[in-house]
Amino acid sequence: MRVVMLLAILVVLVTLVLPLLRRPAVTAGRARRRPRPQELVKDPVCQTYIVRSRAVAGGGDDAPYFCSHECARRYAG
């Protein structure tokens, strides 16, 4: 009877501890983040797509983005 009781306790402990061991490790309290993909914007002059961080921004909040200063100049003039 004692053996059955010890086995039952062992099964319960293993069932509770295994999920804790399988969790991904969090380093220094920070979760690992995946890098976000860069947003593409379309140049209204030459119709090419360019990564927003490399694009030439027009003036203003809703202004379009351009692939180069040449396209921005042609759009303005």
Secondary structure, 3 states (H helix, E strand, C coil): CHHHHHHHHHHHHHHHHHHHHHCCCCECCECCCCCCCCCEEECCCCCCEEEHHHCEECCCCCCCEECCHHHHHHHHC
